[in-house]
Amino acid sequence: MKVTVFGIGYVGLVQAAVLAEVGHDVHCIDVDENKVENLKKGMIPIYEPGLTPLVTSNYEAGRLTFTTDARQGVEHGELIFIAVGTPPDEDGSADLKYVLAVAETIAEFMQGHKIIINKSTVPVGTADKVRAKVSEKLASIGKDTSFDVVSNPEFLKEGAAVSDCMRPDRIILGTNSEKAADKLRELYSPFNRNHDKIITMDIRSAELTKYAANCMLATKISFMNEMANLAERFGADIENVRKGIGSDPRIGYQFIYPGCGYGGSCFPKDVQALVRSAKTVGYTARVLESVESVNYDQKEKLFGYIMNHFNGDVKGKTVAIWGLSFKPNTDDMREASSRVLMEKLWEAGARVQAYDPEAMEETQRIYGDREELSLMGTKEAALNGADFLAIVTEWQAFRAPDFDLIKQKLSLPLIFDGRNLFEPSRMAEYGLHYYAIGRGLSVKGH
């Protein structure tokens, strides 16, 4: 099938590459000429396991093309995906200017019937706005061309996006057109073979499903972080609590790991957007407001431990930080807890020596060259001359370190662990003073 994807960001690029992999003819359109030229050379703008060979092989096979020519893209695709960004506006609501600009562009160049598919994460009612924008543009240029608008939200996890796209849990189609639904069933048939994963519904329900899914997962995380804060005060161990409640199949073990807050491009933005959207229909989303508030505070958790330990004075201290991306298997640092910690440490007069397996270039891009930040080539190098260690991201490479080496390199035998990677009793045996989330305020080494 002939497919066009507007927006070669995280969602658009992964979806385009996977559709090309199963044989569809996919044109990718983006306004960023540099990005387009780099993709033609095999230079992928994001780190995502498995994505680079997928893009390269399908580009070389001619099933995946990249261009800035919007007219070419509209003429090519019978199915046109809108996968541009919806950044938060000043009040936290989703900014639809890019989505609506693409809708207008599609209307300008379309000849014959098109199926316009919202893949971007958008507030409830966006499909109506897209339909209105296309109709308005068509009327202004004297065209009488039919089209359908479909809501087809993505459910990709950063770090596992390719596999999620290849083997989706569900494929949500929001449409009132049976013909459009049939076309999308055909498009997705290679991913729908073992059992029917396609769920069709009205457009507004599809739009809300995406927000509801991310907000539910964010709620689980914030709830567990609140329980961790209680565990500290009650003298309980949140890891025992986690195992106890996770064994209940109604709750499950996923997304109940306490830590120093969630980040990324989805959860913070989507919780905010749904809270703001609720206000537009006269409703206060009290649970989601609390989810947002708990997460905001949780991102300051490690800094709070550190300041408490040092009686509020870390001026002149050098801090080794392991983990900069908001989660493992990505270089994405949007809303990352590491950024909150580093910026607060700098404000308090401390220096940072940081290491991350994938996010070093992104850190350099965000912060540039600054005296208080040194980006180190290995996790061991980050320890050299540091006073203590803070762990922010749960990369596999951090799970089984040489604790004797850590103790030897640090001037203080002190670890602040924002992801509960280690057993406190074991840290005590190594003679390390260990702070973790919800496991008692600290465990002192011998």
GICOR-V374603 format. One record per backbone hydrogen bond with DSSP energy under -1.0 kcal/mol. CO is the residue of the C=O (numbers start at 1). NH is the residue of the N-H. If there is no record, write none. Layout:
BEGIN
co;nh
CO;NH
CO;NH
END
This chain:
BEGIN
co;nh
1;25
2;78
2;79
3;27
4;81
5;29
6;83
9;13
10;14
11;15
12;16
13;17
14;18
15;19
16;20
17;21
18;22
19;24
20;23
25;3
26;65
27;5
28;67
29;7
31;33
32;36
33;37
34;38
35;39
36;40
37;41
38;43
39;42
48;51
51;55
52;56
53;57
54;58
55;59
56;60
57;61
58;63
58;64
59;62
63;26
65;28
67;30
68;70
69;73
70;74
71;75
72;76
73;77
78;115
79;4
80;117
81;6
82;119
82;120
87;95
89;92
93;89
96;100
97;101
98;102
99;103
100;104
101;105
102;106
103;107
104;108
105;109
106;110
114;148
115;80
116;150
117;82
118;152
123;126
125;129
126;130
127;131
128;132
129;133
130;134
131;135
132;136
133;137
134;138
135;139
136;140
137;141
138;143
148;116
150;118
151;174
157;160
160;164
161;165
162;166
163;167
171;199
173;201
174;151
177;181
178;182
179;183
180;184
181;185
182;186
183;187
184;188
188;191
189;192
197;171
199;173
201;175
202;206
203;207
204;208
205;209
206;210
207;211
208;212
209;213
210;214
211;215
212;216
213;217
214;218
215;219
216;220
217;221
218;222
219;223
220;224
221;225
222;226
223;227
224;228
225;229
226;230
227;231
228;232
229;233
230;234
231;235
231;236
237;241
238;242
239;243
240;244
241;245
242;246
243;247
245;248
248;251
248;252
253;256
266;270
267;271
268;272
269;273
270;274
271;275
272;276
273;277
274;278
275;279
276;280
278;281
278;283
279;282
284;286
285;289
286;290
287;291
288;292
289;293
290;294
291;295
292;296
293;297
294;298
295;299
297;300
298;301
300;304
301;305
302;306
303;307
304;308
305;309
306;310
307;312
308;311
310;313
314;317
317;351
318;387
318;388
319;353
320;390
321;355
322;392
322;393
332;326
333;336
334;264
337;341
338;342
339;343
340;344
341;345
342;346
343;347
344;348
345;350
346;349
349;316
351;319
352;374
353;321
354;376
355;323
359;363
360;364
361;365
362;366
363;367
364;368
370;373
372;352
374;354
378;382
380;383
383;386
386;411
387;412
388;320
389;416
390;322
391;418
393;395
395;398
396;399
401;403
402;406
403;407
404;408
405;409
406;410
412;414
413;433
414;389
415;435
416;391
418;260
423;427
424;428
425;429
426;430
427;432
428;431
428;446
433;415
434;443
435;417
438;238
443;434
END
